[in-house]
Amino acid sequence: MRRTFARALALVAAVAAIPLVSPAPATADVVIGGYPVEIAETPWMVALSSRDRFGGTRAGQFCGGVVIGRETVLTAAHCLGEEVLGAPPRQVRDLRIVAGRGDLRADGGEEVAVRDVWINPRHDSYTNAGDFAVLTLSEPLAAGSVIGMAGAGDAAYKPGTGAVVYGWGDTTGAGDYASSLRASPVRVLSDAVCEEAYPGSADGTYLAGSMLCAGEVGGGRDACQGDSGGPLVAQGRLIGLVSWGSGCGRVGSPGVYTRASGVVTALGAGH
């Protein structure tokens, strides 16, 4: 079954004020196969929030994001679709990011309003290509909250490289959403492995130029629903954004990420 993050979120939004719930389970063991992490260790990790749409149980969290500039957050384009938010993002009055708060039930950190939204116009919801968006914040975050992005040719993209994916999403594949930030160690996989897993179907199409996949050959470690837009980090740099996949932690179905180098190129060209 396709890991349809946006569709899962839209179903839950119809029953507001309850935690996000995946519409169907997947066989996996958080994030999948992960561990708790302190937000102080990951100051660039933020939650996207709308209490009006998703309720206040977990601060309205519905996706992840990553700070690439003091007023700039990257996330997945599909997180900001009307299917998820119920309206164009600029019409969502309480769209915010939650920074410096690892436990979404706590009061620490800060909540900052989103001043502007730019969604990649080349995002293709069928192939899942170009799945990124830029949020401009109403006020700057601390300078130490920014993470660098790995450009094209960076060694961090080499297959076999150890990486970590972060999020507050489903920890089992069965709708068990984390309240505290989790991390899962994965490995960058070769384009050949990903092309074989996703040659083109209703799941999506793996496109090596703009996508990256990571996980474990035997499954068990992966991102899942609710982690979309969150960071995949290797060697201290952002290499990907959680985007899509088939199930969560399944053998032969690695997680697919928007390749950060493609985002760097797009942003360098002025979007």
matplotlib code that plots the C-alpha trace (Angstrom):
import matplotlib.pyplot as plt

x = [0.0, 1.3, 2.4, -0.1, 0.8, -1.5, -4.5, -4.0, -3.8, -6.9, -9.0, -8.0, -8.7, -12.3, -12.4, -10.8, -9.1, -7.8, -4.2, -3.4, -4.4, -3.3, -6.2, -4.5, -1.7, 1.6, 3.9, 6.8, 8.4, 9.7, 9.5, 9.8, 12.6, 13.8, 14.7, 13.9, 16.1, 16.4, 15.4, 18.6, 20.5, 18.4, 17.5, 16.8, 13.9, 10.4, 6.8, 4.2, 1.1, -2.6, -4.7, -7.8, -7.3, -5.7, -6.6, -4.4, -3.5, -0.1, 0.2, -1.7, 1.3, 0.7, 4.1, 7.8, 10.0, 13.7, 15.2, 17.6, 17.6, 16.6, 13.3, 13.1, 11.7, 11.7, 8.9, 7.1, 4.8, 2.2, 1.9, 0.4, -2.2, -5.8, -6.5, -4.5, -5.2, -8.8, -8.0, -5.1, -2.3, -2.5, -6.1, -5.1, -5.0, -3.2, -0.5, 2.7, 5.9, 6.8, 10.5, 12.6, 10.0, 10.7, 7.7, 4.6, 2.6, 4.9, 5.1, 8.8, 10.2, 8.3, 5.5, 6.1, 3.5, 4.1, 4.1, 4.4, 4.2, 5.9, 5.0, 7.2, 5.0, 6.8, 5.5, 3.9, 1.5, 1.5, 5.2, 5.9, 8.6, 9.5, 8.0, 9.2, 7.9, 9.3, 7.8, 8.8, 8.4, 7.0, 10.1, 13.6, 14.7, 18.0, 21.1, 22.1, 18.9, 20.0, 21.3, 23.4, 22.2, 24.3, 24.8, 25.3, 28.2, 28.4, 29.9, 26.9, 24.8, 27.1, 25.2, 25.9, 26.3, 24.7, 21.9, 19.2, 15.5, 13.6, 9.9, 6.8, 5.0, 3.6, 5.9, 4.4, 2.6, -0.7, -1.5, 0.6, 1.8, 4.7, 4.3, 8.1, 10.6, 12.1, 15.0, 15.7, 19.1, 19.0, 21.4, 21.5, 20.6, 21.7, 19.5, 19.4, 17.7, 15.2, 14.4, 13.7, 11.4, 9.5, 9.7, 6.5, 3.0, 0.3, 2.9, 5.0, 8.1, 11.6, 13.5, 17.2, 17.8, 15.4, 14.9, 16.9, 16.0, 17.1, 16.3, 17.6, 17.5, 15.7, 13.2, 12.3, 13.7, 11.8, 9.8, 6.0, 2.8, 3.2, 6.9, 6.5, 8.6, 11.0, 14.8, 17.1, 20.5, 23.9, 27.4, 25.9, 24.1, 20.5, 20.3, 16.6, 13.0, 10.6, 8.3, 6.8, 7.0, 5.0, 4.0, 6.4, 9.6, 8.6, 11.2, 11.9, 10.0, 12.5, 11.5, 11.8, 13.1, 13.2, 16.9, 18.2, 20.7, 17.8, 16.2, 19.6, 19.6, 16.0, 16.4, 19.7, 17.9, 15.4, 12.8]
y = [0.0, 3.4, 5.6, 8.4, 11.0, 13.7, 11.4, 10.0, 13.6, 14.7, 11.8, 12.7, 16.4, 15.5, 14.3, 17.4, 17.6, 14.0, 12.8, 11.9, 8.4, 6.4, 4.8, 1.4, -0.4, -1.4, -4.2, -2.5, -2.4, 4.4, 7.4, 3.4, 1.5, 4.6, 6.2, 9.4, 12.4, 15.8, 18.8, 20.6, 18.2, 19.0, 22.8, 22.8, 20.4, 22.0, 20.8, 22.3, 23.1, 24.1, 23.5, 24.6, 21.8, 19.0, 19.8, 20.7, 17.2, 17.3, 21.1, 20.7, 18.9, 17.4, 17.4, 18.2, 20.9, 21.9, 25.3, 26.4, 30.1, 32.1, 32.9, 30.0, 26.5, 23.7, 21.1, 18.8, 20.4, 17.7, 18.8, 22.1, 20.9, 21.7, 18.0, 18.2, 21.7, 22.0, 25.4, 27.1, 27.5, 31.3, 31.0, 28.9, 31.5, 29.6, 27.9, 28.0, 26.2, 24.9, 25.2, 24.2, 21.8, 18.1, 17.0, 18.4, 18.2, 20.6, 24.4, 24.9, 26.4, 28.9, 28.9, 31.2, 32.2, 31.5, 34.8, 33.4, 30.1, 29.1, 25.7, 24.3, 24.7, 21.7, 19.4, 16.4, 14.5, 11.5, 10.8, 12.7, 14.7, 18.1, 17.6, 20.6, 24.0, 27.0, 28.7, 32.2, 33.0, 36.1, 36.5, 35.0, 32.0, 31.7, 31.6, 28.3, 26.7, 26.6, 23.5, 23.4, 21.7, 19.2, 20.3, 18.1, 15.8, 15.9, 12.7, 12.5, 11.1, 8.2, 4.8, 3.1, 6.4, 6.4, 8.9, 9.8, 10.7, 12.7, 13.2, 13.0, 10.6, 7.1, 4.8, 1.5, 1.9, 1.5, 5.0, 5.3, 8.9, 10.1, 13.1, 13.4, 13.7, 10.5, 9.6, 6.5, 5.5, 4.5, 4.1, 5.9, 3.3, 3.2, 4.7, 1.2, -0.2, 2.5, 2.4, -1.4, -0.7, 2.1, 1.7, 3.6, 2.8, 4.2, 4.3, 6.8, 6.8, 7.0, 9.8, 9.7, 13.4, 14.8, 11.9, 9.9, 6.8, 5.5, 2.7, -0.8, -3.6, -5.8, -3.1, -2.1, 1.5, 4.2, 7.4, 7.0, 9.1, 12.4, 12.6, 14.2, 17.3, 16.3, 16.1, 13.2, 14.2, 12.7, 14.0, 17.0, 18.2, 18.0, 15.5, 14.9, 15.7, 12.9, 12.5, 9.1, 5.3, 2.1, 1.3, 2.0, -0.1, -2.8, -5.1, -3.9, -0.6, 2.0, 5.5, 8.1, 11.6, 14.8, 15.2, 18.3, 19.1, 19.6, 22.1, 23.9, 24.3, 25.5, 28.0, 29.2, 29.9, 32.1, 29.3]
z = [0.0, -0.9, 2.0, 1.1, 3.7, 2.4, 2.0, 5.5, 6.9, 5.0, 6.4, 9.9, 9.4, 8.8, 12.4, 14.0, 17.4, 17.5, 16.8, 13.2, 12.3, 9.3, 7.4, 7.2, 9.0, 7.5, 8.6, 10.4, 13.7, 14.3, 12.9, 12.4, 14.3, 16.0, 19.4, 21.3, 20.6, 22.4, 20.5, 21.7, 19.5, 16.5, 16.7, 12.9, 13.3, 13.5, 13.5, 11.1, 13.1, 12.7, 15.8, 13.9, 11.5, 13.5, 17.1, 20.1, 21.5, 19.8, 19.3, 16.0, 14.4, 10.9, 9.2, 9.8, 8.5, 8.6, 9.2, 6.3, 7.1, 10.2, 8.6, 6.2, 6.6, 4.1, 4.0, 1.6, -1.0, -0.4, 3.2, 2.1, -0.4, 0.1, 0.5, 3.8, 5.0, 3.7, 2.1, 0.3, 2.9, 2.8, 4.0, 7.1, 9.7, 12.4, 10.2, 12.3, 13.0, 16.4, 17.2, 20.1, 21.5, 21.4, 23.4, 21.6, 24.8, 26.6, 26.6, 25.7, 22.6, 20.5, 18.0, 15.0, 12.4, 8.8, 6.8, 3.3, 1.5, -1.8, -3.2, -5.9, -9.1, -10.6, -7.9, -9.6, -7.3, -9.6, -9.8, -6.5, -8.2, -6.9, -3.5, -1.6, -0.4, 1.4, 4.4, 5.3, 9.0, 10.6, 12.8, 12.8, 14.7, 16.5, 14.3, 15.7, 14.5, 10.8, 9.1, 5.9, 2.8, 0.8, -2.8, -5.9, -5.7, -1.9, -0.4, 1.9, -1.0, -1.5, -1.2, 2.1, 3.9, 7.4, 7.8, 10.3, 9.7, 12.3, 13.0, 15.2, 12.9, 13.2, 15.1, 14.1, 10.8, 12.7, 13.7, 16.9, 16.6, 18.7, 21.0, 21.5, 18.7, 17.3, 15.1, 13.0, 11.6, 8.0, 5.1, 1.7, -0.9, -4.5, -7.3, -8.8, -5.7, -5.6, -9.4, -9.0, -6.0, -7.7, -11.5, -12.1, -10.7, -8.5, -5.7, -7.7, -9.8, -8.5, -10.4, -9.5, -10.5, -7.9, -5.4, -2.9, -1.0, 2.3, 4.7, 5.3, 2.8, 5.3, 6.2, 9.7, 9.7, 7.9, 8.0, 8.2, 8.1, 9.9, 9.2, 5.8, 5.2, 7.9, 7.4, 6.4, 7.7, 6.9, 7.9, 9.5, 6.4, 5.0, 2.2, 1.9, 2.9, 3.8, 0.8, 0.0, -0.2, 0.0, 3.5, 6.4, 7.0, 4.5, 2.9, -0.6, -0.2, 1.1, 2.0, -0.8, -0.1, -2.1, -2.9, -1.2, -4.0, -6.3, -3.8, -3.6, -7.4, -7.5, -4.7, -6.2, -9.4, -7.5, -7.3]

ax = plt.figure().add_subplot(projection="3d")
ax.plot(x, y, z, "-o")
ax.set_aspect("equal")
plt.show()
